[in-house]
Amino acid sequence: MRDARLVFLVFITAWLHGNLLAQTPQTPTAGDAASELKLDTGKEIFEAACIGCHGPGGKGQPESTLGFERPSTFPDFSNCNGSTRERTFDWKATIHEGGRGRGFSEIMPSFAEALTLNQIDKVIQYLRALCTEPGWPLGELNLPRALVTEKAFPEDEWVLTTAVNAKGAGGVSSELVYEKRFGTKNQLEFAAPFNFLERDNRSWVGGIGDLVLGYKRTLLHSMNTGSIFSLQGEMALPTGNRLRDLGSGVTTFETFAAFGQRLPRLSFLQMQAGAELPANTEEAPQAVFWRAALGKTFAQNQGFGRIWTPMVEFLADRDLETGAKTNWDIVPQIQVSLSRRQHILANIGVRRPVNNVTGRTTQVMFYVLWDFFDGGLREGW
């Protein structure tokens, strides 16, 4: 198999240098001019450089034509479910750096010397147009995930978030979240919290908290304005032990709106606002909350490599009871991609109370995120 890859790479490199890298032709005849390679449009560039593997319409050549086994990540660019999820720049990085650059198959060669960045942009525009179904939010609106503020973009992810008390009584609270996208704009969510708390007598108790089921629907999105807006509803079941402070003891419904806005130079703003509505207000009070995250992404290797995203979140919540006060927190943090494919990321930050500090402690928070649609845990490194 390795020999087949080497033969293919040698062939594609020689072919590209003989065609794509050709400069001004020798005084052509009328017949020569008719056979000149045209590279003016994305379709022409695709048919000259990409169709041999990716096939007519970007659907992929059969293995009998390819002459090698298809990688598991071989794309079908006409499939909107796959082709709309990624950012245009992720496509550009794979074309420019080759499969190796983003942890895909090494069979995909680098076109850094064969195509200009402008030509690569034209190819990507052509590939984007192969999805003919309207309504799919594009990957540019999939903004980096903050530690607390929910995103508006529907995802396929596993996320494990942990918060550790930095002061006062010991406490470790974790939540494992599974998000599954379906259709153009929908997402189902399941969250399982599990906590460990230090008691007054220095002993520790632990267990599962209130399990959460949720549904998200994207209502509005626009690449022209760089905006996306979604609504989500959740139900928290009283599965945690209230006597041990591991649950609320009552079924609670939560509803919120999530908004994301792209800003210049890879900056972004995300906001979330909603309410917690327990089925029995004698057991737990109703509450409202508001969250916002502001950040900016930086990338290594001229933008093609590892990404770093510093963010700051501003959090507010208030119980709807007479005399209740609004709690404000601030959460500086930084997210970093762990895998070359950027489908496994980590985030670490500190949640600090700004006011009403009695009974509220500073927490160190972190998460590990796996976008399983982009590959397995052991892929893309």
N, C-alpha and C positions, 0 to 999 in steps of 0.2 A: 504493500500500500504506500509506503514511504517513497519507493522508487517511482510509483505512478504520480505522486505529488510533485516530485522533482522534475519529471518529464513535463508535466503540465506547466509548472512555473517557468521552465526554460522556454517552452513553446510560447506561452503568453507574453513573456518578456521580449523575445525576439520579434514576435508579431507586432507588439505595440511599438517597438523602436522602429520597425520597418514602415509603420503606417501613421501612428499618432505623433511620433516625434519628427516626422519628415518636415522639412522646411520648404522653402520655395522650390517648386519642381523645375526640372530642366525644360526649357522652351518647349512647351507641349504642342503636339499636333492636335487637330480637331478631335481625333479619336481618343487621344490621351486625356483631353479636357473632359470628355464625357465620362471617363472612368475615374476622375479624381475623387479622393475621399472627402466627403462633405461633413464638417463638424460644426455646423452653425446652430443647430437646435439640440435640445436635450434628447429627443428621439434619435437623431442621427448619431450622436455620441454614444448613446446606449446601444444602438444596433452595430456600431463599429467596435466597441470595446467590451460590452457586457452581455450581449445576447447569446454568445457561445455557451455561457453557463446558466444565465438567468432566463433565457428563453424568450420567445415572442410574448409581449404583454407582461413581462416580468413574472410569469408563472413558473419558471424553472424548466430546464431541459430534462427529459427522462434520463435515467441512469445509463440506458443503452446508448444514448447519444453522448453523454458526458464522458464516459469511459472511466469514471471513478465513483465510489460510493458517496451519496449525498450526506453532508453533515446534518446532524439533528436540527441545527438552527437554520437550515436553508430556507430563505424567505419566499413567500408568494406575495409580490407587491400589489396584486390586485385584491388581496384579502384585507378589507378595511380593519378588521379586528386586530391585525398585527401591524399593518403599515401606518396607522394613525397614532399609535401610542408613543413612538419615539420622537424626540426633537430632531429637527432638520440638522442641527449641528452634530448629533450623534451619528447620523447617516454620513455626514461629511467626514467625520473622524475615521469611520470604518473604510470609506473609499480612499481617503488620503493615506492612512497609516496601514491599510490592509487588515486582514482578519486578525493577525497577531496583536495589533494595537489595542483592540477592544476584547481580546480573549475569545475570538471566534476562530473558525478553522483557518489554518495557515494556507489552505488552498486559495483563499481569497488574497490576491496580490495587492501590493500598494500601488496606487496610481499617482503618487506624489510627483513623479518625474514625467509621467505620460499625459496628465491632464492638469490644466490650470485650475485654480480655485473657482474661477468664473465658469469654466466648463463643468466642474463638479456640481456647482449650483444649478446649472441647466439640467443636468442629469437628474438631480433630486427633484426639481420642479416637475419633470416628466414622470418620475416614479410616483410622486404625490398624486398626480392626476389620474393614476391607474385605479384609485379607489373612487368609484362613481356613486357610492351611496352617501347621501347628505346626512348631516346630523352628528357625525363622529367628532368629538373634541380632539384637537391635535395635541401632540406631546408637549408643545411649547407652553401649554396651559397647565401641565403637570408640574407644579412648583414644588420646591423642596419641603419636606415634611418637618414641621416644628415639633417640639417635645410635647406640647399640650394642645395647641390650636389645630383643629381638624381641617383637612384639605377639602376643596370642592371637587377635585378631579376623581373619577371612579377608578379604582385600582385593583390589582391582584397582588396582595402582599401578606406576609407574616411580619408582625412587629412585636418585639419583646421590650417593654419599657419598665424601668426600675427606678424607684426613688428611695434614697437612704437619708434618714434624719441625721443632720450634722451636729445638732445640739439637743440637749434635754434627753427625754426618754428615748431609748432605742426603738427604731422602727424601720422596716424594710417593706415597701409595697411594690408589687409587680403586677403587670397586666400583659397577657398574651392576646394579641388581636389578629384575627383572620379576616381578610377582606377579599371578596370574590366578585369580580365584575361580570355582568351579563348584559347582552344587548349593547346598544350604542351609548346609553347614559345611566345605566343602573348599577348598583352595587349592594350586595348583602354583607353584613358584618356580624361577627361573633367575637365577644370579648370575655376572657376568663381571668379575673383578678385573683391573686393569692398574696396574703400578707403575713408578716411576722412582727409581733408587737411585744415590747418589754413591759411587764406589769410593775406595780408599785413595789412588790416584794423581790424584784430583780429576776423573776422567772420570765420565761418567754412563752407566748402562745402563737399558734399559726394555723392557717387554714385557708380554704377558698372563700372568696367574697361573693358578691351578687353578680351572677352571670348576666350578660347583656346581649340582646339581639337587636340588630338595626338594619334599616333600609335607607339608601341614599339615591336621590334622583337629581341629575343635572338638568336644570331648567333653561339656562341661558349660557351661551358661550360665543365668543367672537375673537377671531384672530386679528381683525382690524383694530379693535380697541384693546386687545390683550386681556380680556376679562372672562371670568367664569363664575357662575352662581349656581348653588345647589341647596336643596333642602334634605334634611335627614330626620327620621324618627327612630327612637330606641325604646326598648322596654327592659328594665333591670328587674330580674326575678330575685326574691328574697332567699337566696341560697346560702348566704353567709350567716354566721352565728352572731346575732346582735349582742348577746350578753358578753361576748368577748371582743366587741367593737370591730367585728369582721364583716358586718353587713348592716343594712338599714332596718331590716325586719319588715319591710313593706314593699310591695310592687311599685316601682316608680317609672313613670313615662317621661321621656326627655325628647324635646324637639328643638332643632336649631337650624339656622341658615348659615351657609359657608360661602365666602366670597374670596376670589383670588384675582390679583391684578399684576400683570407684568409691568415693570418700570424700566427705564433706559439702563443700558450697560449691565445686563443680567441681574438687576435688582428686582425686588418684588415686595408686595404687600398682601397679607392674608388676614381675613377677619372672620370671626365666628360669634354669633349671639344666639342665645336660646333660653329655655326655661326647664326646670326640673319639677315634675308634677306628680307627687306621690298619691297613690290611690286612697290613703288614709292620712289626712293632715294632722291627726292627733298623734300619729306615730313619728312623722317627719314633716318639717315645714316645706312649703313650696319655695322655690328659689329661682333667681335669674342670674345669668352670667354673660360676660362679654370678654372676648379675647382678640388679640391682634399680634401678628408677627411681621417684622420688617427685616429683610436680609439682602445679601448680595453674594453671588457665586463667583469664585475665582478658579481658574483651571491652569494646570501645568502644561508644559510642552506646547506652547503657543496655542493653548486652548484645547488640545486634543487629549490631554492626560488626566491625571487624578484631579477631582474637584474638591474644593473647600468652600463651605458656605457658613460664614458667621451670621448669626441672627440674634435678635432680641425680641422677647415676647412681653406684652403687658396684659396682665390678667386681672379681672374684677369679678366678684360674685357677691350676692346679697340674699339673705333669707327674707322672705316676704312676711315678716312679723313686726309688730309694733316695737320700735326702739332698736331694731336691728341696724347694724352698720355695714357699709360696703368694705369688703376686704380687697386690698390691692397688692399684687405681687409683680415682681420683675424677674425675667428669666433670660440672662445672657447665655449663649450656647454656640457651639460650632458643630456642623455636620461635615463628615468626610467620607468619600467613597473608599471602600476597602478593596473591592475587586476591580480589575481593569475594565470589565463590562459595565461597571457602575450600577449593578443590580443588587449589590450588598453594601449597605451604608451603616455608619454609626454616628451617633450624636451624643454629646455630653454638655451639660450645663448646670447652673446653680439657680434654684428657685428661692428668692429672698422675699419675705414679707416687707412691704413698704409701710404699712400701718397696722393697727390692731394686732400687735405682735404677741399678746398674751395667748398662750395655748397654740400658737402657730410657730413652727420652727423652720429654719433654713434647711433645704434639702439639696443633696447632690442627685441629679437625674441623668439618666443615659438610656439610649435604646440601640438595638440592632435591628435593621430592617432588611428583609429579603423580598425583592420583587421576583416572584417565582415564574411569572410569565416569560421573563428574559433568560431563564436558564436555572439549572440546579445549583445547589449549594456548593458543589465541587467544581462547577464550570466557571469559565471566565476569569481565572486568576492569572 
